[in-house]
């Protein structure tokens, strides 16, 4: 599962208790330790594509050891939230491309996710840019610049660069079935990310399930006390996403 440690381990535990073998990936990020503010100095180089190589290698490793680890190699699901959701979706849309198989010296099929679970994921960078430019709060502009610097190595990437890193633009018939959830009033990663990705999946006739809850702050994770950093992270309406995702997986696998 690709996401922050705060989210990944409790979510993995929930899936494990539901009978799914789970693995938590600690992949390359811009900040090597927890960053308390966006001005904190991170790595000199942008994190991509290394983070994508990390995830692809993880999938390959799990599939390679499937018998040893009691894993069904045809039921490997990638789950990610927010920026981790972007990473999960990126593998979902690019797993079959040669730049990944050549980097890892494996067959593309070794890297294929069988399904994706994406929580409030960043999926459309052009949308993010357009919405960020409308925001009045200065801190949101700073977050946008900081995240761009982490991903691209600069604060103002070109439209071409933003398009090239947006999973929504690369959905094909090879993209795996996807479960998406978001909150309508997420004011950091806008719900249109999930809506646009679902539309792209629909155009390619890829099975998907989309849930947009009316209200909830960004970063809800399990939406209960297990993953709360603040009382607003406890959201009873959104807690049901886990059960919905598990029901969806049982239909698919």
N, C-alpha and C positions, 0 to 999 in steps of 0.2 A: 504494500500500500504506500503510495507516495503522497505525503503531506507532512505537517509538523508533528513532532513527537507528541505534543499535547493531544492531538487528535488521533494519531495513528494507533497507538497501543490500546486505548480503550475500545476503539472501533474494531481492531483486530480481535480483541477478547470477545466482543459481542458475536462476531462471526464464528469464532472458534467454539463458543458455547452452543451455537446453532448447528454445529457439526461440520464446519468447514475448516480445513487446515489453513492456517494463515501465516504470512510472513510480513515483517515490517522492514521497509527499505529506508536506510539513511543515506540519501543521495547528496551529491555536491550542491551546495547553496552558496550564495554570495557572501553571507556571513557565516563564519566558522563556528561562532558561538551566538547565544541569544543577543539580539540587537535591541537596545532599549529605545533608540530613536533613529530616524532615517539619515541623520548626519554621521552616524558611526561609520568608520572606515571599514570597508569590506575587502574582498579580493581585488587584485589589480586587473584580472581578466574576467570577462563575462562568463556566466555559468553554463550557458548553452554553447555547443550541443553536449557538453560533458554529462549533464544531468540526464539527458535522453539516453546516452550510452550506458549510464549507470542502471537505468530502469530496464533497458533492453537486455543487458547482461544478467540482471536479476531474473528476468523471465526465462532466459536461456538456461541459467543455472538450475532453477526449479524444475524445468522440463527435463534437463539432463539427469537429475537425481530423482525423477518422479517415482520410480519403483522403490528406491531406498527410503524416501520420505513419505511414502504412502499417499502420493498425489496423483490424481487423474490428469494426465497431460493434455487432455482435451477439455478441461474445465478450469482453466487458469483465468481468474478475474482480476482486473486491476481497479483499485479504488483510490481516489484522490480527491482532495478538497482545495478550493481556492487555487493558489499557484500549483499545488500538488495535483489538482484536477487538470490544470493545463498540461502538466507533464504526462499524466495518464492518458489524456486525450491525444497528445502528440504521438505517443507510441501507437495508439489505436488507429491513427490515420496514416502513419509512416512506417509501420512495422515491415511492410513488404518491399520497401525501397532499398536499393543497393548500397547506399551510403552506410546503413546500419549493419547489414550482413557483412560488408567488406571490412568495416571497422572491427567487428567482433569475430570475423573468420568463421561464420556459421551460416547455415542455410536460413533463408528468410522465414521459413515456416517455424523454425525454432523460436522465433521472437513474437509470434502471433498471440495476442490476448484473445481469449474466447468471449469475453464480455468486459464492459466498462461500467463502473459506478462513479458518477461525477457529482460532487456536492459543491454548489455555488462556485463553479469553476470559471477561470478566465479562458474563454474560447474564441473571442473576437476582439483583437487588439484595435482594429479601426473603430469599432463601437466604443471601446474604452477610451480611446483618444478623443472622440467626438463628445462623449459625455463628460470627460474630465475637463474639457475646455469650457463647458457650460457652468461648472461648479464655481461658486463664489468663495467657498472656504479655502483659504490659502494652504492649509495643511494638506488638502487633497491634491493640490497641484504639486506639492513637495513629494507626496507619496508616489504620484505618477512619475515624476522625474527620477526619484530614487529607484523605483522598480525598473524603469527603463535602463538606468545605469547598470543595475545588476544583470539584466538580461542581455543588453546590447553593448554595454561598455560606454554608453553615451546617453545624455538626457533627452535628446530630440532625434530619435530614429526617423528614417524616411518612411513614407507610406508603403513603399515596396518592402522594406524590412518588416513593418508591422503586418502587412499581408502575409509575408512568408512564414511568420511565426504563429499565425492564427489557425488553429486546427479546423475551424469552421470552413475554411477555404479548401480543405484537402479531403473531405469526406468522399469516399468512393464505395463501390460495391464490396470492397475488401474490409471496410470498417466494421468492427464487431458490434453486435447488439449492445445497446447502451441504456442505462438507467440514469436519469438526471433529476436532481432536485435543487430548488432555489427558494428564496423568499422574495416576494414582489417588491418589498421596500428596502432591499439590500442596497445601501448607498455607497458601497465601496467596490464591489463587483456586481454590476447591474444584471438584473434577471434576464435581460434580453440576450445575454450570452447563451444561456440554456435554451431560450426560445429559438434563437438563430441556429444553434446546433441541431436542435430537434427538427427544424424545418429542412436543414441539409440532409439529415438522416431520412426524413420522409421522402424527399425527392429521389433518393437512391433506393428506396424501399427497404431500408435497414430497420429491423425491429427495434423499437425503443419504448420507454415509458418515461413520462415527464410529470413531475409534481412541482407546482409553484404554490407555496403557502403564502397566505395574505400578508403576514407580518413576521419579522424576525431579523435581528441584527446579523451582520456578517460574522462568520466564524463560529456558528452554533455547534458544529460537530455532532455529538450525540444528542444535543439539546437538553441534556439533563445534568444533574449534579456531578456526574462522573467527569465531565470535561469543562465545567464552568470555570472561567476566570473572573466572572462578574455575574451578579444575579440576573442580568439581562440574557445570559447564555442559557438559562433554564426556560425552555419554551415548550409547554405541554402540547401545543398544536403540532409542532414540528417533530416531536419525538417519534412519531409514527413512521417516519421515513425509513428507519431500520427494518421494521417489520414488513413494510411495503417492498423494500429492496430484497429481503430474504424470500418473500413470496414470489417475486419476479424471478429470482435465481432458480427457485424450485421448478418453475414452469419451463425454464430454458435448459436445465441440466438434470 
